Amino acid sequence: MKTPEHLKYTETHEWIATHTDGTLAVGITDHAQEVLGDIVFLELPPVGKRFAQGEACAVIESVKAASDINMPVAGVVVAANDDLAKSPEQVNADAYGAWMFRIKPDNADDIGSLMSATDYADHAAN
């Protein structure tokens, strides 16, 4: 299982990358895509909508199951990866290269409450 060190992680298997403009890219982890199997559908959150931390904001479906994607920190969706929604199988090819949406966090300090790569690897192993 890959867990890049530069990312932060949630207990619900989302990864978060911080960009220089203060926005956060969000996707699902390699572990999550392995558990889901072949991804066939992705419903992304609407740009401009605000979500609370932990709130379901998107849906991912595989041949096995459908699963919610949760907001890692409270904030507003500022971009959605429409190309990924058209070709959701890209998540299986490269989970960490397949960002789903970007958010502007309400409070950048909330990122500190997320898991490190080491903590996430331990969490996913259990």
N, C-alpha and C positions, 0 to 999 in steps of 0.2 A: 504494500500500500504506500503510495506516494503522499507525503505531507510537506510541501515546500515551507521552508523556515520563514520566508518573508510575509506569509499570510497569517491571518487570524481565523479562528474557527468557532463554530457554535456547536452546542450539544445536539442540535437537530441536523448536523452535517452540511451546513453551508460554509463556504470560505469567503473571506473578505480581503480585498486588496485596496490599500489606500493610495490614491493618486495625488500628485503634487497640488492639484487645485482643491484638495480637501474632500473630493467625492470618493465614494467607495464603490468598487465593482463587486458584485455578488454572483456566486455560482454554487454548484454543489460539489462536494468532495469526490475524489477518486473512489473512496470507500462506498459512498452513496450510489454512485453510478454502477459499481460492481454489484451491489445488492439489488438494485432495480433491474439490471439487465438491459436489453436493447430499448433505448429511449425512442418513442414514436410520436410524442406530442408534448408541446410546451405552451402553457398559457402564461404570458408575462403580465406584470402589473401595469396599470395605466400611468403614463407620465403625468406628473403633477399631483398624484395622490399621496397623501401622508398616511403612514402606518406606524403603529406602536411597535416597540421592541417585542419580538416573539409572535407578532400577529401573522397569520397566513396571508401571503400577498401574491403568490403564484402557484401554479400547479404543473407538475411534471408527471407524464404517464409513460409507462413502459409496457412491454408485452405481458409483464407479470402483475403490475399494480399501478395505481395512481397515488401520488404523494404531494402534500403541501410543501411549499418552500416558504420559510418564515423570514420575516424581517430581522436581520441581525442586531440592529440598533434602530431606535426611533428616527424617522426622517421622511423626506419627500423623494419620490422616484423622479430622477432627472433624465434618465435615458433607459430605453429598452432595446435589447439586441434582436431586432426584427429578423435579421439574417439567420440567427440561431433558431428562432421560432419556425422559420421555413425549413430548416434542416436540423432538427433536434438531435439526430444521430451524432452530430459533432461532439456532444457531451461525452459519448462513449469513446470517441477517438482521443479526446484531450480535455478531461474535466476541468483542468486548471487554466486552459486556454479559452474555454467557452464561458465567458461572462454572460450572465443573463440580463441583469439590469444594474443601473448605477443609482446611488442615492446620495443626497446631501444630508448628512446626519444632523439632528437637532442639537446634539451635544457631542463634539468630537472626543471628549473624555470617555464616553461610553465604550469606545473601542477597546479601552484597557480592561474591560470586564470580560472580553472574549478570550478563548483559549489559545495558547501557543501551539505550535506544531507538535511539540513533545506531549503536552497535555491532551491534545486531540488524539494523537496516536494511541495513548493509553486508554482514553475514553472509547475509541472505536474498537479496540481489542477486547473490550468487555461486553 
